């Protein structure tokens, strides 16, 4: 079962937590949801993990996020420590409620064996460290929307095999594009605009907390290491209202039911 904010169990003794501060950061309140995002530029564009955290803060829901990301990386490369990644030690350090796993955008089609193998391995590693794996179903490129069924099917199969959850960003993205073709979600052929990242953040906030997103603000901010305000994203009020409604009305269960 996935760990909720109210069900979170203290997993490591205090002395070990102090030793792990360089990896885990400052000690968190007991009700804080801790989430590690693993992936590449699809995850780090416009600071998605911090956006999710800021959404939680705006609603009084503490979400601590961290990331292990590098441009163009696949889960196989994360597993092998290639491209400067340090993902396995970060997971093994523990203290996470969820580990979000995002594979390379074409891996489901171009390297399906690797997609499944390392998706399974990371699920096992996350659980051995006391976390639940949560797969991040990515979206098709702007130039080739026909990619989406294969991406969606691969993540669904993987999640079913390991009895894990997933956040169906790709199908949600596709639905929003059909409803509002004027709303630009793409920065280029594949990466998100700030509006696209706002949409992704809403999906993860709802998936992680089980709460509606209708009160999420149109402007999201955090603070830097010196306590100075740092703006993350702005969306137009009419766009924000549409995206929040789209997320709250989207049938996540169609993609996340594991039976």
N, C-alpha and C positions, 0 to 999 in steps of 0.2 A: 504493500500500500504506500502511496506517496505521502510524504510528511507534510502536514499543514502547519500554518503558523501556530495555531493553538495546541497542536500535538507534538511540537518539536521536542526532542529528547536531547539532553546534554550528552554528547557522545565521547568527549575526551576529558581527562582530568586537568585541573588547573595548571599543574606544573608543566604538562605537555603543551597546553595551549600557549603558555608563555614562551616555550621554546620555538613554537611555530609562528610567532608574531610576524616575522619577515614575510611569510607566505600568506597568512590569514589576515594580517592587519590588526587593528585594535580590537579588543574584546567587545562582543556585541551583546545587547540585552537578550534575555531568554526568548522573547517573542519575535526576534529578528529572523527573517527568512534569508538564508544564505545561498546564493546561486552563482555557480561558475559557468561562464559561457566559453565554449570551445569551438573554434571555427576559423574563418578567414575574413576577408573584407566585407562579405555579406553581413557579418556580425559587427565588425568594428566601425563601419561607415556611420558617421554622425553619432558615434558613441552610444550605440544601442544599449549596452548594459547599464550605463549611467542614466539613460532615458527611462528605462524600466524602474530603476531605483528612485528617480525623481517623481515618477508617477505614483509610486508607493508613498513617498513622503508627502505628496500633495493630498493624500487620502488618509494620512495617519497610519499607514501600514508600512512598518520598517522592512525594507528589502535591501540587503547588502549584496552588491554584485561585484564580480571580478571577471577577468577574461584572460584566456590564453589564445591569442589570435595572431596570425601572420598572413599577409596577402597571398592568395593562391594555394594555401595549404589544404591538403586532404587529411582525413582522419588517419590514414596510413602514415603520412608524414608526421602527424602529431604523435602517434604511437611510437615511431622510431626515433623521435627527437630530432628530426630533420628541420631544416630552415630556421634553426635557432629556437625551436619550440622546447618548452619545459613542462609539458602538459601532464604527463603521468605523475611526476613528483608532486605537482600542485593538487591533483586529485587524491593521491595517496596520503597527503598531509591531513586530510579529513576536515571535518567541520562544515561540510556542504550539505544542504538539504536536497538540492538538485544540481545535476551537471547537464547543461544544455549542449547537445552535440549537433553540429552543423558540418556536413561534409562538403567537398568541392561541388560546385554547381552542376558539373557535367558527370560526376563520378557515377551516379546511378545508371547512366547510359553507356559511358565509355569504359568504366572499370567496375562492372557490377559485382564481381567476385570480391574485390577489395572493399567495395562499399559495404557488403554484408559482413565480411570477416571482421573488419575493424570497427564497424558499428556494434557487433556483438561483443568484441573484446572490451570496448570502452564501457558498455553497459555492465559487464561483469566487474570491471575495475571500479566503477562508480559505486556499485552495490557493496563491494568488499570494503569500501571506505565509508559506508553508512549513508550514501546518497542515492537518490533515485535518478536514473537517466531520463532525459526528456529530449526527444528528437525534434529538430528544427526543420520542418519541411519547407524547402526553399521554393522560389518562383522561377518560371521560365524567363528566358531572355526576351527583351522587347521585340527583337527581330525574329523570334521563333517561339510563339506561344504554344506550338505543338509539342514542346518539351514537357509541358506540365503533367499530362497523364502518366508518363513514365516516372517522373520524379515523385509524384504523389504515391503511385503504386509501390515504388521501392521503399520509401519510408514507412508506408503502412505495413508492408510485409515484414520489415525489420522490427518495427514496434510490436507486431503480433508475435513474432518468434520469441522475443525476449520478454514479453509481457510488460512493455514499457509504454509511457505516454508519449504523445507528440503534440506539437503546436502546428496546426495546418496553415502556415503562413501563405504558402503558394496558392492553395485553393481560395483562400480569403482574398488575396491579392488579385487573382483572376476575377473573382466576383465583383470586387470594387471597380476594376477596369471596365467590366461590362456595364455597370450601372452609371459610372461617371468617366467616360472616355476622355473628358476634358481635363481631368485631374491628373497631373503628371507625377507618377510614382517613380519614374526612372530618371536618374542623373545622367546615365549613359545607356548603353545597351543592356546592362545587367545590374548596376549598382543603384541603390535607392536614393531618391531626393530626401530632404528633411521630412517632407510629407509622407514619403514611403516609410521612413524609419519611425515616424509617429504611429503609423498604422501597425507596424511590426511590434512596437512597444506596447500598444494597446492589447494586441493579441497575447503577448506574453504576460502582461499584467493580469488579464482575465484568466488565463490558463493557470498561472501560478497561485493566484489568490482565490479564484472562484467568485470574485466580486464583479459587479457591472462596472462599466467604464464611463458611464454617462456624465460623471462629475469631474473627470480628468480635465485639467485646464488646457487652454490652447497654447500657453507659454510654459515651458519647462526650464527650470534652472537648478543649479547646484552651487557649491562653493569650491574654490580652489584650496590648495594646501595652506594658504595663509588666511583662509576664512573670507576671502573676497567673493562677491557674487559672480557667477559664471553662467551665462545663458547657453542653453543647449539647443532648444528648438522653438520656433514660432510657426504656428499654422493659422491661416485665416479663420475667423470664427465660423463662417458658413462651412468651410471644409472640415474643421474639427468636429462640428456637430454631426455632419454626414458620416465621418469615419467612426465616431463613437457609436452612432446608431447602427452602422453596418456591422461593427464587431459585436455589439450586444444582440443583434438579431441573427448573427451567423450561427449555423448549426455545427458547433465544434464536435458534438457527440458523433456525428456522422463519420468523423475521421479519427476520433479518439477512443471510441468504445473498443474494448479488446476482446469481447466475446465472439 
